[in-house]
Amino acid sequence: MLNAQLAFGAHRDDARHDVERAARLQRDGHGGEAERLLREVLARQPRDAAAAALLGRMLLAGERAAEAATLLDRFVRATFRVSGDLLLLRAQALLAAGRIEAAVPAFHEAVAACPRSGTAQLGLAVALGQHGQHEAAALAARSAIAKGTDNPGARFVLARALFDGGDIDEAEAQFRHVLRLCPTHVPAHTNLAELVWMRSGDAAAAAAEIDAALRVAPGHAMLRIAKARLLESAGEHERGYSALAAGLALAPDQPDLHLAAAQLAIGFDAQRALAHVERAQRSAPDRTDVVAAQADTLLALGRARDVVDVTGELLRRDPCDGHALALRMSAWRLLGDERYRTSCDYALVRASMLDTPPGWADLGAYLHDLAAALHRRHVLRAHPVRQTLRHGTQVSIEPARATEPAIRAFARALEGPVRRYLEGIGYGADPLRRRNTGACRVADMWSVRLRSRGHHVSHFHGRGWLSSACYIELPPGMGERDGAGWLAFGECGVPTPTPLPADYVLKPEPGLLVLFPSWLWHGTRPFHGNGTRLTIAFDLVPA
């Protein structure tokens, strides 16, 4: 017995020395050797908390959040008693890895173990916000501030939770509070500008705080980009470009400024846009967003064969790159290449009616209640920054967290049509069918309300797999004879020397759900008159 205790103590001493040595190796820049040593310690002593914590922090610092989350979660589950600090680190790793469902209870455990920790409480607020629990997120953020974690980051988390929860007045006040604490806080500037713009439709008022910050810090690139994007969304492309040009006069080689300038200039001077891309490539030749911007500008110049080459490189990096798929199809169309018709397969655009969810006698009664609930959420005046709608508003929705029965039931109304779509397209080698597992999940969902002159500019959804348009309420007689308000596919959103107009259209009707591959160009035709066009859209990804 005594010998066993002595041996155990010796192992603990060896482990402690190895962990200390690993910490020195990490500080000296020998991360790989430090990681190997820590894994050896954990192989000998699986419950060594110091080794697990140090390895977890190293993995997080190395942007290996998924590995950190797995390591720390397994350690916590296998260990009888764990410190509050390690519980907090586990929660932070789960959050960084995007495992939100697991992160929320993990932060609750960390807060229970460290009840005075503002850091744990703030982490909980972030996790709750990402989980769609906006009211709870705001309460947690206020608690973190009350515990002493009162800094720009905490105030921003609070402001964002209030904004997402619909408390617009208090959200605006908190964004302004952040800027008093940190006048160059870019996320607060971006969110405040968007909020003021959506409330007022006044670009000058929305940019006022950014302008004040730029007078103090004229060389701040990200603030200039935020202003330019706001002006672009307001339709003031050349003013947005001028804001970026002023920044480039101070920092001629700044790649983010050149990239943003290219994205703006493409609408009025494609050759100038390409010059900006080429300047960005000098500083950041391998950045995917720079290569994608190169493809955009080449398409705008009509250099279709070059677009095919560049998008080929993008698709070698990521075969699911929706941006590259959309541009390549447009390039093939410009070239008259038969591959356009085989890749742009409108047989994959399928429309069917929603199912009537339990609790309603028929689909018309359900749509009436759903429209009423959605109208109550559309309280702002203008579209969000960098979105495709014009003359309307957009709000995020999460049926599982909604308090309105009709919005909560929307998930049930979708189940049948989505299942039947996946069964109907089957399996294959093309970008859509090769990812069909027979199951999917919603990546994002939102509602759009358009008024007279309202429309969507043609676009694609680069991060989606399947996208959608679901019509809830339409103005009487909309588009009966002239196609106004119809869903149009194929119109290239990049202006090309030879125009590429829509080559497939669908007439909307209340209750109709349209599903289609996310990389297809799609937009809507403007409509005029009284009434509003109310829709829900969402992106799906394979589960």
C-alpha positions, -999 to 999 in steps of 0.1 A, spaced: 0 0 0 28 24 10 47 16 -22 16 23 -43 11 57 -26 48 65 -32 45 55 -68 14 76 -73 30 106 -58 60 102 -81 38 100 -111 21 132 -100 54 150 -95 65 138 -130 33 151 -145 36 184 -128 72 188 -140 62 178 -176 33 204 -176 57 231 -164 81 221 -191 54 221 -217 44 257 -206 81 268 -211 82 251 -246 50 269 -256 64 302 -244 96 296 -264 77 289 -296 79 251 -296 42 244 -297 43 211 -314 67 197 -288 46 211 -260 15 195 -274 32 161 -277 44 163 -241 10 172 -227 -7 144 -246 19 120 -231 10 133 -196 -27 128 -202 -20 93 -215 -3 85 -182 -26 106 -160 -60 110 -178 -73 132 -150 -45 157 -148 -64 190 -148 -33 212 -154 -23 193 -185 -59 193 -199 -63 230 -192 -30 240 -208 -35 217 -239 -71 231 -242 -58 267 -242 -31 259 -267 -56 243 -291 -79 273 -288 -50 297 -294 -41 276 -325 -77 280 -339 -84 243 -332 -115 249 -313 -132 216 -323 -103 196 -308 -102 218 -277 -140 213 -272 -138 175 -276 -108 172 -252 -122 194 -225 -157 181 -227 -145 145 -224 -122 155 -195 -150 171 -175 -174 142 -181 -148 117 -169 -136 136 -139 -155 136 -106 -145 171 -94 -135 199 -117 -125 235 -109 -147 264 -120 -119 277 -142 -118 244 -161 -156 244 -165 -154 279 -179 -126 269 -203 -147 239 -215 -177 262 -221 -156 287 -240 -142 259 -262 -177 246 -270 -188 281 -279 -157 287 -301 -164 253 -318 -199 263 -327 -215 237 -304 -241 260 -291 -265 234 -278 -238 221 -255 -222 255 -247 -253 269 -231 -256 243 -203 -218 243 -200 -218 280 -192 -246 275 -167 -223 249 -150 -195 274 -150 -216 302 -136 -228 279 -108 -192 270 -100 -180 306 -103 -210 327 -92 -190 359 -89 -174 356 -123 -185 383 -147 -165 365 -174 -186 333 -170 -218 353 -170 -208 372 -201 -199 339 -219 -234 326 -210 -249 358 -225 -230 352 -258 -240 315 -259 -277 324 -252 -277 350 -279 -263 326 -304 -289 301 -293 -317 326 -301 -326 332 -264 -323 370 -267 -342 380 -235 -322 356 -214 -290 368 -231 -297 404 -222 -304 394 -186 -271 375 -185 -252 404 -200 -267 428 -174 -256 403 -147 -220 402 -160 -219 440 -160 -232 441 -124 -205 417 -114 -178 441 -126 -174 430 -163 -184 465 -175 -164 470 -207 -171 477 -244 -174 440 -251 -200 434 -224 -220 464 -234 -219 453 -270 -232 418 -261 -260 435 -242 -268 458 -271 -269 430 -296 -292 409 -274 -316 438 -271 -315 445 -308 -322 408 -317 -349 407 -290 -367 437 -306 -360 463 -279 -348 488 -305 -347 519 -283 -326 504 -255 -304 486 -281 -296 520 -297 -288 535 -263 -264 506 -255 -246 508 -289 -240 545 -282 -227 536 -247 -202 512 -263 -189 541 -285 -185 564 -255 -163 538 -240 -145 529 -272 -150 554 -301 -135 531 -327 -154 499 -318 -162 487 -353 -190 462 -345 -208 488 -324 -205 514 -353 -217 489 -378 -247 478 -358 -257 513 -347 -254 526 -383 -276 497 -395 -301 503 -368 -304 540 -374 -307 534 -412 -334 508 -408 -354 531 -384 -351 562 -405 -339 554 -441 -316 583 -437 -280 574 -446 -265 607 -434 -280 602 -399 -269 565 -399 -233 575 -407 -231 603 -382 -212 584 -355 -188 568 -381 -181 602 -395 -173 616 -361 -149 587 -354 -132 591 -388 -125 628 -380 -104 615 -351 -90 584 -368 -91 591 -405 -69 561 -413 -91 535 -397 -98 511 -426 -126 491 -411 -146 522 -402 -143 534 -438 -155 500 -450 -185 502 -426 -194 536 -440 -190 525 -476 -212 495 -471 -239 516 -455 -238 540 -484 -239 511 -509 -270 498 -492 -286 532 -495 -279 532 -532 -251 558 -530 -224 537 -546 -201 564 -558 -202 582 -524 -193 549 -508 -164 545 -532 -152 580 -524 -151 571 -487 -128 542 -495 -107 562 -519 -100 587 -491 -88 558 -470 -66 545 -498 -49 579 -501 -37 574 -465 -29 536 -468 -24 528 -505 -16 491 -499 -44 482 -475 -59 450 -490 -93 453 -473 -98 488 -486 -89 477 -521 -113 447 -519 -142 468 -507 -134 494 -534 -135 467 -560 -168 454 -548 -183 489 -551 -167 500 -583 -178 469 -602 -212 485 -607 -199 516 -625 -163 509 -636 -153 472 -639 -118 480 -651 -111 502 -620 -126 473 -599 -101 449 -614 -72 473 -607 -82 473 -570 -84 435 -570 -49 434 -584 -36 457 -557 -52 436 -530 -36 405 -546 -1 420 -541 -7 420 -503 -30 390 -499 -26 367 -530 -41 336 -514 -71 350 -497 -103 333 -510 -123 365 -508 -98 383 -530 -98 355 -556 -136 356 -556 -135 393 -562 -112 387 -591 -138 363 -606 -165 390 -601 -145 417 -619 -134 394 -647 -171 385 -653 -180 422 -653 -154 427 -680 -168 398 -701 -136 377 -697 -157 345 -693 -128 320 -700 -107 336 -673 -137 334 -650 -140 296 -656 -103 293 -647 -105 313 -615 -137 296 -603 -121 263 -610 -94 273 -585 -120 283 -560 -139 250 -564 -106 231 -559 -103 248 -526 -140 242 -517 -162 221 -540 -193 236 -522 -184 273 -529 -217 287 -539 -201 320 -552 -179 301 -575 -207 278 -588 -229 309 -596 -201 328 -614 -190 297 -634 -226 291 -646 -228 328 -658 -194 324 -675 -206 293 -694 -237 312 -704 -217 340 -718 -196 315 -738 -226 296 -751 -212 265 -734 -237 236 -731 -226 231 -695 -247 261 -686 -279 242 -693 -268 210 -675 -255 229 -644 -284 254 -643 -310 227 -640 -344 244 -634 -359 210 -628 -344 214 -593 -366 245 -588 -397 230 -573 -428 246 -559 -455 231 -537 -480 243 -511 -472 243 -474 -488 217 -453 -515 229 -429 -501 225 -394 -521 211 -365 -544 236 -349 -558 252 -380 -587 241 -401 -571 249 -435 -541 266 -450 -559 299 -456 -567 302 -419 -531 294 -410 -517 319 -434 -540 346 -420 -527 341 -385 -491 338 -397 -493 370 -417 -507 389 -386 -479 376 -364 -452 386 -390 -466 421 -396 -463 428 -359 -425 420 -362 -419 443 -391 -416 476 -371 -386 492 -389 -386 512 -421 -356 503 -443 -338 471 -454 -307 459 -435 -273 468 -447 -258 445 -474 -290 427 -481 -307 422 -514 -342 436 -508 -352 472 -517 -382 492 -505 -390 469 -476 -379 454 -443 -364 421 -431 -365 404 -397 -349 372 -385 -372 345 -372 -367 313 -352 -398 293 -350 -386 271 -321 -382 302 -299 -412 322 -311 -440 331 -287 -466 334 -315 -483 301 -322 -484 306 -360 -447 313 -362 -439 283 -340 -460 261 -363 -441 271 -394 -415 244 -389 -443 218 -390 -458 234 -421 -424 229 -438 -416 193 -428 -437 176 -455 -427 198 -485 -390 197 -476 -390 159 -471 -408 154 -504 -383 176 -522 -353 157 -509 -370 124 -518 -379 137 -553 -344 150 -563 -327 118 -553 -289 113 -553 -262 120 -579 -229 136 -586 -239 172 -591 -233 198 -563 -269 195 -550 -276 158 -550 -241 146 -540 -248 163 -506 -283 149 -502 -283 128 -470 -321 127 -469 -321 151 -439 -313 188 -435 -314 216 -410 -323 253 -412 -291 274 -412 -310 308 -412 -346 320 -416 -360 355 -421 -391 373 -432 -393 401 -458 -421 426 -463 -419 446 -495 -440 477 -503 -447 493 -536 -416 493 -559 -402 466 -536 -380 439 -551 -349 418 -546 -318 424 -567 -306 392 -583 -283 373 -560 -273 338 -547 -267 324 -512 -231 314 -510 -233 296 -477 -264 276 -484 -272 243 -500 -310 247 -505 -327 281 -505 -363 290 -505 -391 315 -510 -424 310 -492 -453 334 -499 -475 343 -470 -495 373 -482 -496 391 -516 -513 423 -528 -545 416 -547 -540 408 -583 -502 412 -581 -485 403 -614 -516 387 -630 -507 403 -664 -473 419 -662 -453 395 -640 -447 421 -613 -435 405 -581 -427 372 -597 -396 351 -587 -370 353 -615 -340 330 -620 -309 333 -640 -303 371 -642 -267 376 -634 -262 400 -605 -228 411 -618 -233 436 -647 -218 421 -678 -211 436 -713 -237 412 -728 -267 413 -704 -278 380 -689 -315 383 -682 -337 360 -663 -345 328 -681 -370 312 -658 -398 327 -637 -424 316 -612 -457 332 -603 -462 335 -565 -493 326 -546 -501 326 -509 -489 293 -493 -465 284 -521 -431 272 -511 -403 272 -537 -371 253 -531 -340 256 -552 -302 252 -552 -287 281 -532 -262 291 -560 -288 298 -586 -291 335 -594 -325 347 -582 -344 379 -576 -379 394 -579 -395 418 -602 -407 451 -587 -444 456 -581 -464 488 -578 -496 496 -559 -512 492 -526 -506 464 -501 -474 445 -492 -457 413 -503 -449 392 -472 -426 362 -474 -405 339 -453 -372 326 -467 -346 302 -453 -314 284 -461 -310 246 -455 -278 226 -451 -274 189 -450 -278 173 -416 
